[in-house]
Amino acid sequence: MHTPLMHTLFTARRQATSGAPTGRRRGFHRLALALTGVAAALAFMLVPTLASADTASTLTVIGTSDVSDSGLIPNLIGPQFQQAYPQFTFKYIGTASGTAISSAETGSMGASALIVHAPTLENQFVAGGYSYPQGQFGNAIWTNDFVLAGPTSDPAGVAANGANNIAQAFVDVATAGVAGKATFVSRGGTPGTTTEEHAIWADVNTAGLTPSGVTLCAVPASLGGGLTPIAPGGVPSNGAACPGGVLPGSAGGGTLPSWYEATGLTQGPNVIAANACTADSTSGPNTCYVLTDRGTYDYLSSGTDPAGSVPNLKIVTRGPQPASAPGGEYALVNYFHAYVLNPATVPGVNLTAAQDFVNFLTSPTVQNELQNYLPTSVTGDPGGPPFVATANPTVTIAAPGIPATFTPGSPVTLTGNIVNKELGFPPLNGVTVSLERVVNGLPVPVTGATATTDANGNFTLTFAPTVSGSYEVTTPTISKVENSALTPPFGDVLSPSASAATTVTVNSVVTALKARSNGSGVALFGSVAPGTGHVKGTVTISGRPAGSKQGYKTLATVQLAATDANFAAAPKLAAGNWQFKAVFADPGQVTTSPAKAIAFKLGAKPKTSIQRTSTKVSGQSVKVAATVKPTPAANGGTVKLLVLKATSPAQPQFNQKAKASVKKGKKTVSLSAKLNGPGHYVLELAYGRHGQATSYTTLRSVTIKSTS
C-alpha cells in the first residue's frame, strides 16, 4: 500500500515487465536550474516514447540509472565518447536494470549496448542469446558500493547497530517500521538496487533475523530471486512464493507492508523522495531509509547535482562488512557490466558503435579517470571516489621482479599473481600469463615465457631476454564464471591486463673463442649470447702478433643472422704466435660485449691444398665439389665435409658430415650430406694425407630454409 505522501510524490511511475511499480525519467540530470522540491523534480520524469533503431551514425545505450543519476554518463563518459567517436551521435537512456534488459531484448528503445548491475538478471539475458557474440558474458567495467541512507536523526538506530552489517540494518528499519517509526523507500520492480534488496532480505531470513511482524515472500528467479516484504497474511508462511509469481504491490501480487514503499522511480529521484520524507508519511517526518548506490548518493550530497541535494539524509550502513555478517564481507559490492547487443536476436543494432563503446569503457583512459570522479574533496565522503575500475585484473610480480639488467646464463624466474578487481569473486585460476616486450607501444610475446595460474591465481614463469627493452607480464581476455550457484551461471569478461613495465638492459657476451690452423691462415670460431634476436649483430675479430706493442687490427667481421649463436671466420695469416680477440655488438638491441681473447700458435702452410668448386643446396641436403693439389700419386688422401651450425643453440665446433677418398691420379672429389633442419650453416672442406698437415678450403655459408 502507499501512503498519501507516496501517492502524491510518485505519480510519474510505470509498470515494469514484472508488473511491479517502476519508474523512468528523461533528462533529469540535465536540469539547468536548482530544483526546490521533489514535486518540481518529478515534473521532468517523463516516460520516453519508443525510439527507432540505431542507424550507422547513432549509438543508443540503455541501462541502469545509477550511472546517469550519479552524473557519470553526462559528466564523464558521454562527452568523452562523443569526442573520441564524433561519427556517432550518442544517447543514454537511464532506467531500471530489469527494464533496460527487457527493452534491450525486444529492441523497443532502439539500443545497441547495455549497462546493468543485476547478476541474477544478466545471467538470463546472456542465456537467451542477446549478448554479442552470442552467449558472451558482459564486460566488467567498474564497481561501486551499495549504501543505506537514513535520516540524520536515525530513528531506527541503524548507525549504532548495523553500520557495517546490512542485514542487521534492514532488520532495524523493519522493526522500527512495524512500530510506526520508520519507512523503507524502495524503487520496487527489478532495478539492480531492488534485486540487491531482495538478496539482503534473503540473507536476513537465512540468518534467522526476520523481525516479529515482518513477512517475506520468495521472488521468482525470473525476476532476480531473493525475498521481499509483503503485508502480513499475504503468504501462508514466511518465505513462501510471492503470489502470482510477481512482486507485491503489483496486480495479483498482494499488498506491501505499511512501512515499505515501492516508488517506481529511478535511482536519483528515489533518494530525493526519501530525503523529502514529511509528516504525511506513515512514520512521520525524517523517518525514511533508502538503499542506493554510493555514486548517486555522493553526487546528490555533494551539492553539484543539478537535480538537487539530500540534506536530511546520511549514510548509516556501508561496506565492507565483517566476513561473518550475513551475505559476507562483499555483500554491498555493486558490480557493473556492459554488453554489446546481438544483432542476430535484437533488431537494428549498430554493432560497430556498440563495440567501440564497450572498448572505450574498458580502455585505460576511462578506467584511470574513474579514480578522479567524485573525489572526497568534492563529496566529503571518506570512502573516496565511488566508482572503482574493474575492467581488467591486477597483475603483480613478486620481488625482486623483472631485473633491470640481464647477462646471459641462468634464466630469470618470475613469480606473481593476478587478482580480480571485482572484490568477492573467485580467484583467477587456469589463466595463461605471458611475458611480453613492448615495441613501439605494442606487446611482442617472448617465446616460451608463459605460465598458467594455479588455484589461487599465482604463477611462476622463466625467461631469458635476448633484447634490451621494456618487459611486462600480461594476461589475455578472460571469460570467467563468477557465480556457478546461479542457474544459468553468471560470469563476466575481463579485459587484457599487464604488470608494471620494467626496462631491461641485456648484456651481450662472447661465450667461446677457438682457433685452429686453416691452410693459409687460421680458423676462428665461437659462440655469442644472446644467441637470437639479432638485428644488426656482428662479431668483430681482431689480432696481433704475440708480444706486439701495437694495437689489435681487425681481421674479420662476421654478420650474424637473426638466430645465429655461433660464428666462424678464416683470415689469412702468416705462421707464428698470435693473440686474437672477439667482440659481439648489436646496437640498440644489446650492450656491446667485453672482448674475448685467446693466444694461438699458427703453423706453417701445408704442402697440399684444396679448393671448393661448387656448392649446391637442395631441401636439407648440400652437395659440394672440390679439387685438390697436387694430384695424388697414390691412394690414401681423404676429404672431409665439416659443418658448423651457426643457428642456436650455442655449439662452437665444426662437425664432420661426410668424407670421401681421393684416388690415385684423381684431383676432383664430391661429397653430399643432409643437414640438421632449417638454419644457417658454415661449411669447409678438409684434405688430409698421411704424414702431411691438413689443408682447408675457405668458409662458405649456406641457409636451409625449410624442413620440407
Buried (B, 14 or more C-beta within 10 A) or exposed (E): BBBEBBEBBBEBBBBBBBBBBBBBBBEBBEBEEEBEEBEEBBEBBEEEEEBEBBEEEBBBBBBBBBBBBBBBBBBBBBEBBEEBBEEBBBBBBBBBBBBBBBBBBEBBBBBBBBBBBBBBBBBBBBBBBBBBEEBBBBBBBBBBBBBBBBBEEBBBBBBEBBBBBBBBBBBBBBBBBBBEBBBBBBBBBBBBBBBBBBBBBBBBBBBEBBBEEBBBBBBBBBBBBBBBBBBEEBBEEBBBEBBBBBBBBBEEBBBBBBBBBBBBBBBBBBBBBBBBBBEBBBBBBBBBBBBBBBBBBBBBBBBBBBBBBBEBBBBBBBBBBEEEBBBBBBBBBBBBBBBBBBBEBBEBBBBBBBBBBBBBBBBEEBBEBBEEBBBEEBBEBEBEBBBBBBBBBBBBBEEEBBBEEBBBEEBBEBBBBBBBBBBBBBBBBEBEBBBBBBEEEEBEEBEEBBBEBBEEBBBBBEBBBBBBBBBBBBBEEBEBBBBEEBEEBBBBBBBBBBBEBBEBBBBBBBBBBBBBBBBBBBBBBBBBBBBBBBEEBBBBBBBBEEEEEEEBEEBBEBEBBEBBBBBBBBBEBEEEEBBBBBBBBBEEBBBBBEBBBBEBEBEEBBEBBBEBEEBEBEEBEBBBBBBBEEEBEEEBBBBBBBBBBBBBEBBBBBEEBBBBEBBEEBBEBEBBBEBBEBBBBBBBBBBBBEEEBBBBBBBBBBEBEEEE
